[in-house]
């Protein structure tokens, strides 16, 4: 009967619910416009994809190039930064489990024995000088009954910190995917520039050899010969520069991938890479609220609200309970005999009267909430600016490419005409050199603009939240 009463009391106490003193959380209004910027620099944001398709678009769907997919997959598996992010999530989950366990009593079993011999001066006549005692108990020690929600508020704060860490892992994964794609495309562009520099070197070397023969025959001047030599040397320098950049791009890609990549996975040039999909953020900036970094900031804001509840609960009494049920005997063999049962029930209440630290902690919790709110709003503003910048690039880069393509075609025609005029003795070789420099610059610029266009598509995908990346949240 006593056992039933004991565990009945424990069961009733476990079911006792207290009040939560944390302020109610309501998502703050976003400190940005509901619509994306408009104007001459921006295209129609609803012309390509819907909001839902962007939100659920996975990286494999966004990057259709099979070689790039393989490199990204390798990086997601091997990259140490992502491994650290995953370990941080595991740590935050364990810390949340520790805090959640504070809601439940800690029940343990103890057993012990002692044997003591007392002085005859301290022993009553007829009593033995040597005494023995054995006991075994099951119970809980100083379990705090959460009447005012202090422990539950701390548990909620730990939960939000875990969720923020999980969102940080997602954000790191999105950044990793985007960085791998950016470096991959940069390597492709630099290899294309290297090929252009090689072709230019061959052309300039051929022109120099021709002028050298003419100079030997007395047809060309030494000035033309030296000018042609500068073009050859410039082409050789460009060859060395792009050879270095290609090697550095490969090193960066190998670091991101976590292991050396085979040559057959690397791009030969930018035109041979299947470009990422075109996409649009839709009409509303509300899509930004699904970005992992903004979700992480909101989780921290919710955690700050919960911490206020814990700080408020510190002003109220704390009630703790220590109980035990067991047996005791002066003989080990009689430990579980009749009449050896024991129990104890020791509730304790502590009421703060004056503690300056409690008020200071409350003020800290309110300041933390203001800081978290400011960080949340700043995250939204930064995200809005990032998307707006990408939209500005997307709205103008095609026009830049078209103009540069026309400029390159004109430069090619100028090279042909100036070379013909030089061959006829009408113009000096300086006109040919100027035309060749303009053409080479235009060719480089066109490669750069194509790289800018593809990199901007990657950036837009990343700043919109990276699409469908699964996340697992702990159960309550």
Residue, then its C-alpha position, 0 to 999 in steps of 0.5 A: x500500500x505504501x509503495x502504491x501511495x509513493x508512486x501515486x504521488x510521483x505520478x500526480x506530480x509529474x502530471x502537474x503543469x505549470x504556467x509559462x512566463x515567456x512572452x508570446x512570439x509573433x513573427x515581426x514584419x519584414x523590414x523590406x518591401x513586399x515586391x522586388x525592385x523595378x526599373x531599367x536594370x530589372x527584368x520581369x521577375x515572374x517571367x521564368x519560374x514560379x515561387x514554388x518551383x524555385x523553393x523546391x528546386x534541388x541542386x541536381x535539378x538546377x545544375x544539369x551538367x553531369x560532370x558538375x553534379x559529380x563534383x558537387x556530390x563529391x564535395x558534399x560527401x568529403x568536405x570538412x567544413x560541412x562535416x564540422x557543420x554536421x558535428x555542430x548540429x549533433x552537439x546542439x541536439x545532445x545539448x537540447x536532450x540534456x536540457x529537456x531531461x531536466x523536466x523529468x526526475x532522476x531516479x537511481x538505486x543506492x545500496x550500502x553498508x557500514x560496521x562501526x565499533x564504539x568506545x565502551x564509555x559511549x556505549x550504554x550497558x548491555x548494548x553491543x559496542x560493534x554495530x552493523x547497518x545495511x540499506x538499499x534505496x530507490x528514489x530521486x534527489x532534488x527534482x525541481x517541479x517546474x510550476x512556473x516554466x523555468x525549465x521548460x523555457x530553458x528547454x525551449x531555448x535549447x530547442x531553438x538553438x538546435x534548430x538554428x544550428x541545423x539551419x546553419x548547416x543547411x546554409x553551409x551546404x547551400x554555400x558549399x554547392x554555390x562555391x563549388x559551382x562558382x569555382x568550376x565555372x571559373x576554371x572553365x572560363x580560365x581554361x578558355x582564356x588559356x586557349x585564347x592566349x595560346x591561339x593568340x600567341x601562335x598568331x602573333x608568333x606567325x606575324x612576327x616570323x613574317x615581319x622578321x623575314x621582311x626585315x631581313x629583306x629590307x622590306x619592314x622596319x626595325x620599329x615594326x619588328x620590335x612592335x611585333x615582338x611586344x605582341x609575342x611577349x604579351x601573349x607569352x605573359x598571358x599564357x603564363x598568367x592563365x596557366x597559373x590561374x588554371x592551376x590555382x582553380x584546380x587546387x581550390x576545386x580539389x580543396x572543396x571536393x576534399x580529394x583530387x578530382x580526375x581530369x575527366x570531371x574537369x571542364x575543357x571550356x566555358x561553352x562546353x558546360x551546360x549552364x544552370x537553369x534560369x529561375x525567378x524569385x517570383x513577385x513577392x519577397x516573402x520567399x526570403x523568409x525560407x532562407x536558412x540563415x533567416x530561419x536560423x536568425x528567427x530561431x535565435x529570436x524565439x530562443x531569446x523569447x524563451x530566455x525571458x520566460x526563464x528569467x521571469x520564473x527566477x522571481x518565483x519560488x522553486x519547489x524541489x522534491x527528494x524521495x526515497x523508498x528502500x529497506x534497512x537492516x542490521x544484517x545483510x541476510x535480513x535486508x529484505x525481511x518483514x518490517x525492514x521497509x523505509x521511505x522518506x519524502x522531503x519537499x523543499x521550497x525556496x523563495x527569492x526575497x532580494x537578489x540583484x543578480x536576478x534583476x540583472x539577468x532579466x534585463x540581460x534577457x530583454x537586451x538579448x531579445x532586442x539584439x536577436x530581433x535586430x539581427x533577424x531584421x538585418x538578415x532579411x535586409x541583407x538577403x533582400x539586397x543580395x537578391x536585388x543585386x542578382x536581379x540587376x545583373x540578370x536584367x542587364x548582362x544579356x544586353x552587355x553580352x549582345x553589345x560586346x559580341x557586336x564589338x568583338x565582331x567589329x574588332x575582328x573586321x578592323x583587324x582584317x582591314x588594318x592587316x590588308x592596309x598594312x600589307x598594301x603599305x597604306x598604314x603602319x603596323x601600329x594600326x594592326x597592333x591596336x586592332x589586335x589588342x582591341x580584338x583580344x580585349x573584346x574576346x576576353x571580355x566576352x568570356x568574362x561576361x558569359x562567366x558573369x551570367x552563369x555565376x549570377x544564376x548560381x548566386x541567385x539560386x543560393x541567395x533565394x535559399x538553395x531550393x529543396x534541402x531536407x532538414x530533420x527537427x527533433x520531436x518535442 
